[in-house]
Amino acid sequence: MKRALIVYDFQDRNDYLLRASIKAYIKALASFRIKARPCHATRVMNYLKAMRFDIDLVINFSKLDDENLTRRIELNYVPVINSSAMRRVLDDRYLLLDLLETNKIDHTKMIKLPKVLYGRSRSYINTIRFLEENDINLPFKILPRHTKDEPFTGVVEIKHLEDLRFYLENLPRYELIILPKESNYIRTYVLYASLDKIIAYFLLEKDYAGRLVLKGIKDKQLPKKVYLLAKKIQDKLYLDIARIKIGVDQTGKLVLLNIESGLDSLRYEKASRIDLTYQIAKRIKKNIYNLIERLER
């Protein structure tokens, strides 16, 4: 029987949904003869040292300093879902942007705001000049390069130039991304990737109150080109468990809108109309030896 650790944060210990998710993963993994137990993030390294050869897999729900923790676990030759490589791609928007452009994947427009412009420190005037040269009009959003910095900087919508001046003066040390005003998409799909397979499909629609909700659809209702793009993104970005959001504009062009971790599968099971956690556990069982092999790459 294989053994797994499910890692969580101290601050999340009283989170009802987290506790329910951990229980769901323990139950689902047990169906495939993988015995899982929860472990606090501060104790996981000591546990691994004591049980080094008895742990085959770690599922990391931890959010605090998670990439460093994930990498330390991997250095002990234990595979982690989601891997440090995937976490780094989803945290570092510069890296994500480079990978998308290298692999020629159309994506929602993101522009790096240089930290140094024209040989001088970033300033309000230089930034205005940069916006004009890149044909960026108000309003637009500014967000940090690293998602882990969002609690400190926030995602700020710039409607007036004075807002921009205030933002730059108060956050001079952060590397930033400009997100121009989004285009209107006639349809938005969300696909659930699980290691080697896309396991669920959703359509993002507005309900009677105008709120965005996910509606589960069958694979026959999913355009093949949307599936192929999601599979390409899954393969090129080495995604483990993730949700991929793809928009379709008025010309039929497909655009990657967002990628996020999909470990919180319990939140989406009602919409998917399938046991998502069970399906993820099934993919883990099938790929467990591949997960071990990738540590040696």
C-alpha positions in Angstrom: 0.0 0.0 0.0 1.3 3.5 -0.9 1.3 6.3 1.7 0.7 10.0 1.3 0.8 13.1 3.4 -1.7 15.9 3.0 -0.1 19.2 4.2 -2.1 22.1 5.5 -1.4 25.5 7.1 -1.9 26.5 10.8 -4.1 29.5 9.8 -6.3 27.2 7.8 -6.8 24.6 10.5 -10.3 25.9 11.4 -11.3 26.3 7.7 -14.4 24.0 7.3 -13.9 23.6 3.5 -10.2 22.7 4.0 -11.1 20.0 6.6 -13.8 18.6 4.3 -11.4 18.6 1.4 -8.7 16.7 3.3 -11.3 14.1 4.4 -12.5 13.8 0.8 -8.9 13.2 -0.4 -8.2 10.7 2.3 -11.4 8.8 1.4 -10.7 9.0 -2.4 -7.1 7.9 -2.2 -8.1 5.0 0.0 -10.2 3.7 -2.9 -6.9 3.2 -4.8 -4.9 1.7 -1.9 -3.1 4.9 -1.0 -3.2 5.6 2.7 -3.2 9.3 3.4 -2.9 11.3 6.6 -3.0 15.1 7.3 0.2 16.8 8.5 0.8 20.4 9.6 3.2 22.4 7.4 5.6 23.1 10.3 5.9 19.3 11.1 6.2 17.9 7.6 10.0 18.0 7.3 10.5 16.3 10.7 7.9 13.7 9.7 9.6 13.0 6.4 13.0 12.5 8.1 11.5 10.0 10.5 9.4 8.2 7.8 11.6 9.0 4.7 11.2 5.7 3.0 7.5 5.2 3.9 6.1 8.3 2.2 5.4 8.0 -1.5 3.5 11.3 -2.2 2.7 14.7 -0.7 -0.4 16.7 -1.5 0.4 20.3 -0.5 -2.6 22.5 0.5 -0.2 24.9 2.3 -0.3 28.5 1.2 2.4 30.1 3.3 5.8 30.0 1.7 4.5 27.0 -0.2 7.0 26.9 -3.1 10.0 26.8 -0.7 8.3 24.1 1.4 7.4 22.1 -1.8 11.0 22.3 -3.1 12.4 21.1 0.3 10.1 18.1 0.2 11.1 17.3 -3.4 14.8 17.4 -2.4 14.0 14.5 0.0 12.9 12.5 -3.2 9.2 12.7 -2.4 7.0 14.0 -5.3 4.6 16.8 -4.5 1.2 17.7 -6.0 1.2 20.5 -7.0 5.0 20.5 -7.8 7.3 23.4 -7.2 7.7 23.8 -10.9 3.9 24.4 -11.3 3.7 26.6 -8.3 6.6 28.7 -9.6 4.8 29.2 -13.0 1.5 30.2 -11.4 3.2 32.5 -8.9 5.6 34.3 -11.2 3.7 36.1 -13.9 6.9 37.1 -15.8 7.8 33.4 -16.1 4.2 32.5 -17.1 4.2 35.2 -19.8 7.6 34.0 -21.2 6.4 30.4 -21.3 3.1 31.4 -23.1 4.9 33.5 -25.7 7.6 30.8 -26.2 4.9 28.2 -26.9 2.8 30.6 -29.0 -0.2 30.4 -26.7 -2.6 33.3 -27.1 -3.4 34.9 -23.8 -5.0 37.9 -22.1 -2.8 40.9 -22.7 -0.2 41.4 -19.9 2.6 43.9 -20.1 5.7 44.0 -17.9 6.2 47.4 -16.4 10.1 47.8 -16.3 11.5 48.6 -12.9 14.1 50.9 -14.6 13.0 53.0 -17.6 15.4 54.8 -19.9 18.4 54.4 -17.5 16.7 56.0 -14.6 14.6 54.8 -11.7 11.0 54.2 -12.5 9.1 57.4 -12.2 5.6 58.8 -12.9 6.7 60.6 -16.1 8.7 57.6 -17.4 5.7 55.4 -16.8 3.3 57.7 -18.6 5.7 57.6 -21.6 5.9 53.8 -21.4 2.1 53.6 -21.5 1.9 55.9 -24.5 4.5 53.9 -26.4 2.6 50.6 -25.7 -0.8 52.1 -26.6 -2.2 51.5 -23.1 -5.3 53.6 -22.2 -7.1 54.2 -19.0 -8.6 52.3 -17.2 -6.2 49.4 -16.6 -5.2 47.2 -13.7 -1.8 46.9 -12.1 -0.8 43.8 -10.2 2.5 42.5 -8.8 4.7 40.1 -10.6 4.4 37.5 -7.9 0.9 36.4 -6.7 2.3 36.0 -3.2 2.8 39.8 -3.1 -0.9 40.5 -3.8 -1.9 40.6 -0.1 0.6 43.6 0.2 0.0 45.4 -3.0 -3.4 44.3 -4.1 -4.8 44.3 -7.6 -5.5 48.0 -8.3 -7.6 49.4 -11.0 -6.1 52.7 -12.4 -8.9 55.0 -13.5 -7.1 58.3 -13.3 -3.5 59.3 -13.7 -3.4 60.6 -10.1 -4.2 57.0 -9.0 -1.1 55.8 -10.9 1.1 58.5 -9.3 0.0 57.4 -5.8 0.5 53.7 -6.6 4.0 54.1 -8.0 5.1 56.3 -5.1 3.9 53.9 -2.5 5.1 50.6 -4.2 8.4 51.5 -5.8 10.2 48.2 -5.1 7.8 45.8 -6.6 8.0 44.4 -10.1 4.6 45.0 -11.7 2.3 43.8 -14.5 -0.1 46.0 -16.4 -3.4 44.3 -17.3 -5.2 46.4 -20.0 -9.0 46.5 -20.1 -10.2 43.0 -21.0 -12.0 42.3 -24.2 -15.6 41.0 -24.2 -15.8 37.2 -24.6 -18.9 35.6 -26.0 -18.1 32.4 -24.1 -15.8 31.3 -21.3 -14.8 27.7 -20.7 -13.1 26.3 -17.6 -11.3 22.9 -17.9 -10.1 20.9 -15.0 -6.7 19.3 -15.7 -5.5 16.4 -13.6 -1.9 15.3 -14.3 -2.3 13.4 -17.7 -6.0 14.2 -18.5 -8.7 16.8 -18.7 -11.4 15.4 -16.3 -14.1 18.1 -16.2 -15.5 20.8 -18.3 -17.5 24.0 -17.3 -19.1 26.9 -19.0 -18.9 30.2 -17.1 -22.3 32.0 -17.4 -24.3 34.6 -15.6 -27.2 33.6 -13.4 -30.6 35.4 -13.0 -28.9 37.8 -10.6 -26.1 38.6 -12.9 -23.5 36.6 -10.9 -20.9 34.5 -12.7 -21.5 30.8 -12.1 -19.9 27.6 -13.4 -22.2 25.2 -15.3 -20.9 21.7 -15.8 -21.1 20.5 -19.4 -20.4 17.2 -21.2 -17.3 16.7 -23.4 -19.6 16.5 -26.5 -20.6 20.1 -25.8 -17.0 21.3 -25.7 -15.5 22.5 -29.0 -12.5 20.3 -29.9 -10.3 23.4 -30.4 -10.9 24.5 -26.8 -10.0 21.0 -25.6 -6.8 20.9 -27.7 -5.7 24.3 -26.5 -6.2 23.3 -22.8 -4.3 20.1 -23.4 -1.4 22.0 -24.9 -1.4 24.4 -21.9 -1.5 21.4 -19.6 1.5 19.7 -21.3 3.7 22.8 -22.0 3.3 24.2 -18.5 3.6 20.8 -16.7 0.4 21.3 -14.8 -0.6 18.9 -12.1 -4.1 19.7 -10.7 -5.3 23.0 -12.2 -8.2 24.9 -13.7 -7.7 26.5 -17.1 -9.9 29.3 -18.1 -10.3 30.0 -21.9 -12.2 32.8 -23.5 -13.7 32.9 -27.0 -13.9 36.3 -28.6 -16.3 37.6 -31.2 -14.0 36.4 -34.0 -13.8 32.9 -32.6 -10.2 33.4 -31.4 -9.3 31.4 -28.2 -7.5 33.2 -25.5 -6.1 31.9 -22.2 -7.5 34.0 -19.5 -6.3 32.4 -16.3 -4.7 29.3 -14.7 -5.1 28.4 -11.0 -4.5 25.5 -8.7 -7.4 23.0 -8.7 -6.7 21.1 -5.4 -9.8 22.7 -3.9 -11.9 20.3 -6.0 -14.6 19.9 -3.4 -15.7 23.5 -4.2 -16.5 22.5 -7.8 -18.0 19.0 -7.5 -21.7 20.2 -7.5 -21.2 22.0 -10.8 -19.2 19.3 -12.4 -21.8 16.6 -11.6 -19.0 14.1 -11.1 -16.8 13.1 -8.1 -13.9 15.4 -8.9 -11.8 14.4 -5.9 -12.2 10.7 -6.8 -11.2 11.3 -10.4 -8.1 13.3 -9.2 -7.2 10.4 -6.9 -7.6 8.0 -9.9 -5.1 10.1 -11.9 -2.7 10.2 -9.0 -2.7 6.4 -8.7 -2.1 6.0 -12.5 0.7 8.6 -12.5 2.4 7.9 -9.2 5.5 6.3 -10.8 5.7 9.2 -13.3 5.7 11.6 -10.4 8.6 9.8 -8.8 10.5 9.7 -12.1 10.2 13.5 -12.7 12.2 14.2 -9.5 15.2 12.7 -11.3 14.9 15.0 -14.4 
